[in-house]
Amino acid sequence: MMSIPLLEVHTRPLLARDRRGGGERMLLEALRLSVAAGEVVGLLGPNGAGKSTLLRQIAGQQGAARVLVNGQELAGLSTTARARQLAYLPQSSELHWPVAVAEVVALGRVPHRSGRGLTSADRQAIEQAMTATSVSDLARRPITSLSGGEKARVLLARALAVEAPVLLADEPIAHLDPGHQLQVLTLLRRLAGQGMAVLVVLHDLGLAARWCDRVVVLHHGALVADGPPAHCLDDGLLARVYGIAATRGLRDGAPYLVPWEAVRP
Ligand SMILES: Nc1ncnc2c1ncn2[C@@H]1O[C@H](COP(=O)(O)OP(=O)(O)OP(=O)(O)O)[C@@H](O)[C@H]1O
């Protein structure tokens, strides 16, 4: 299903000062990418490829990317209006205060709030986000007391509570057990089915191949592939970008791959 992109991104080259050499180092080359309503796009690439940097650029936290949601330039919007368009789940959030889980999730409603109290729409969004991520039972627990996986699901709930049309999620399943990983990926697919555009950083190539409509692969800050997983994640790319070989198969007509062994690129 391809339609008008809900999310369109045009980045400019992003450089960082190289402390050792004294010159500048390219973090991210200029690139274009889009995500349509209904799509789950996996953002892939090895450690240091530039995935988090790209998500931060799209979220307006680093560098200057041109970002459009539904054809509207985000640059012209206020901070809160922008926050209502893009929900961003960063790779790591430091939460050192013993704030109750429900209050953490309620932070997702800040872009919607004009007064002090929560409206019924706020409460409904918070409740739905907590149910979808199975954290309702944790509502009163201090966030500092949770396990890594529980915390990850609470932070996803906070992003979902925004009810933005676009979700940017940086490794949302990294700390989760297999059951919760599949639960979150099922949820991302459901959100896309409801019309959202989802851009998600993943390291698990098997899950990316199975759950994403498209993958965008970064290598050394450059976009090296963009398309259906079965087409992009071929043997050549896996060897060149990840230095691995995979074993492949078909289940119920759907291709799958399992990273198998390290190879020389
Ligand atoms: N502000 C910065 N200054 C200097 N270097 C930076 C800066 N931000 C990111 N980098 C470097 O840019 C590269 C890309 O980092 P980034 O976090 O985007 O990678 P990533 O693909 O998300 O990796 P990972 O899979 O390990 O999370 C890394 O080499 C990182 O050290």
The ligand as an SDF file (V2000), in Angstrom:
LIG
                    3D

 31 33  0  0  0  0  0  0  0  0999 V2000
   27.2830   15.1590   18.7470 N   0  0  0  0  0  0  0  0  0  0  0  0
   28.1560   14.2820   18.2360 C   0  0  0  0  0  0  0  0  0  0  0  0
   29.4740   14.5830   18.1490 N   0  0  0  0  0  0  0  0  0  0  0  0
   30.3640   13.7050   17.6510 C   0  0  0  0  0  0  0  0  0  0  0  0
   30.0180   12.4820   17.2020 N   0  0  0  0  0  0  0  0  0  0  0  0
   28.7290   12.1310   17.2620 C   0  0  0  0  0  0  0  0  0  0  0  0
   27.7300   13.0070   17.7850 C   0  0  0  0  0  0  0  0  0  0  0  0
   26.5320   12.3680   17.7280 N   0  0  0  0  0  0  0  0  0  0  0  0
   26.7770   11.1440   17.1910 C   0  0  0  0  0  0  0  0  0  0  0  0
   28.0920   11.0130   16.9290 N   0  0  0  0  0  0  0  0  0  0  0  0
   28.7470    9.8520   16.2930 C   0  0  0  0  0  0  0  0  0  0  0  0
   28.0190    9.5950   15.1090 O   0  0  0  0  0  0  0  0  0  0  0  0
   27.9940    8.2080   14.8430 C   0  0  0  0  0  0  0  0  0  0  0  0
   26.5550    7.7640   14.7030 C   0  0  0  0  0  0  0  0  0  0  0  0
   25.9610    7.7260   15.9920 O   0  0  0  0  0  0  0  0  0  0  0  0
   24.4790    7.1870   16.2000 P   0  0  0  0  0  0  0  0  0  0  0  0
   24.1830    7.2240   17.6550 O   0  0  0  0  0  0  0  0  0  0  0  0
   23.5750    7.9220   15.3040 O   0  0  0  0  0  0  0  0  0  0  0  0
   24.6260    5.6930   15.6840 O   0  0  0  0  0  0  0  0  0  0  0  0
   23.5540    4.5300   15.6800 P   0  0  0  0  0  0  0  0  0  0  0  0
   23.4400    4.0250   14.2750 O   0  0  0  0  0  0  0  0  0  0  0  0
   22.2890    4.9400   16.3250 O   0  0  0  0  0  0  0  0  0  0  0  0
   24.3270    3.4400   16.5500 O   0  0  0  0  0  0  0  0  0  0  0  0
   23.8340    2.3450   17.6490 P   0  0  0  0  0  0  0  0  0  0  0  0
   23.2920    1.1930   16.8530 O   0  0  0  0  0  0  0  0  0  0  0  0
   25.1330    1.9870   18.3140 O   0  0  0  0  0  0  0  0  0  0  0  0
   22.8490    2.9720   18.5570 O   0  0  0  0  0  0  0  0  0  0  0  0
   28.7480    7.5360   15.9790 C   0  0  0  0  0  0  0  0  0  0  0  0
   30.0530    7.2810   15.5530 O   0  0  0  0  0  0  0  0  0  0  0  0
   28.7040    8.5680   17.0920 C   0  0  0  0  0  0  0  0  0  0  0  0
   29.8140    8.4390   17.9440 O   0  0  0  0  0  0  0  0  0  0  0  0
  1  2  1  0
  2  3  1  0
  2  7  2  0
  3  4  2  0
  4  5  1  0
  5  6  2  0
  6  7  1  0
  6 10  1  0
  7  8  1  0
  8  9  2  0
  9 10  1  0
 10 11  1  0
 11 12  1  0
 11 30  1  0
 12 13  1  0
 13 14  1  0
 13 28  1  0
 14 15  1  0
 15 16  1  0
 16 17  2  0
 16 18  1  0
 16 19  1  0
 19 20  1  0
 20 21  2  0
 20 22  1  0
 20 23  1  0
 23 24  1  0
 24 25  2  0
 24 26  1  0
 24 27  1  0
 28 29  1  0
 28 30  1  0
 30 31  1  0
M  END
$$$$
